[in-house]
């Protein structure tokens, strides 16, 4: 019984470690995570190969009548960062506040 519990705990630990690593980008000896400043990413990583600007509308929900009102636009940026040979390129979403929102990895190599 102890062996089963030990294996279950070890498996859960491995699963948590993999999910934590999924949104972390290594640039040299530095780890980039969501919430890091975009200027910090530019200092520690290479310049992005491609950037895309996305404008998303902002909405305000008000009152019992459940109306949505447009309040403006938020500008997001998507950066594609090429990594070392043999590693998948990274896609970073930079929010309107200038911080990394998400880190994704492309499924194909350079």
N, C-alpha and C positions, 0 to 999 in steps of 0.2 A: 504494500500500500504506500509506503514511504517513497518507493521508487517512482510510482505513478505521480505522486504529488510533486516530487522533485523535478521530474520531466515536464510536468505542466507549468510549473513556475519558470523553468528555464526557457521553455517555448514562448511563454508570455513576455519574458524579458527580451528575447531576440526579436519578437514582433514589435515591441515598443522601440527598440533601438533602430530597426529598419524604418519605422514610420517617422522617427525623429530625424533620421539622416535624409529622408526624402525631400525635405525643404531646406537643406543646407548645401551651400556651394563652397567648395574649397578653391581659393585663389592663392596658390603658393602655400605659405604656412598659415594663412588667415582663413577663418570660416565666415562666410556671409550668410546671414539669416534674415527672415522677414522682420521688419522694424529697423534694420540698419539704414543709415543715411545713404542716398545715392552718390554723394560726393565721396564718401568712404569707399563705396564699391569702385568708383572710377580710380581712386588712388591705389587700391590693392589689386584690382584686376586689369586686364587689358581693355582698351576701348571697345565698345560694342561694335560688332560687324554691321548690324542693321538696327535701326530704331523705327518704331511706328508710334504715332500719336493717335490716341483714341479719345473722343469726346463723349462722355456719358451724361445724359440729363439727370438732374437732381430733382427729387419730388418731395412734397410735404403733404402728409396725411393729416386732415383736420376734421374734427367734429364728428357728431353722430351721423351726419349725412354721408360719411365715408368718401369724401371727395379728395382727389389727388390734385395738387397744384404744382405746376413747374416753378422751380426756384432758381434755376441756372444750370450750368454745366460744370462737370469735373473733368479735368484733363489728365488722362493716364498715359504712360509711355510703356511700350514693350521693347525691351532690349534683348538682342540675341548675342550671346557671348560665346565665341569659339574657344574651346579649351585645348588641352594637349592632345596630340595625335592618339587616336584610340578611345577617346572619351566623348560622350554625347554632348552636343552643344546645350547651353543653358538658356532658358527664356525667363527673364525677370520682368515683373510688372512693377513699375514705379508709380506710386499714387500721387495725387495732387499735392500732398504735403511733402513730397520729395523723399519718401522712404520706400524701401522695398516692401511690396505687399505679398507677392507670391514668387516662388522659384519652381520652375518646371524644367524637365529635361526632355529634349527631343528624342524620338526613338530611332533615329538614323544618325550615323556618324558623318563627319565632314567628308 
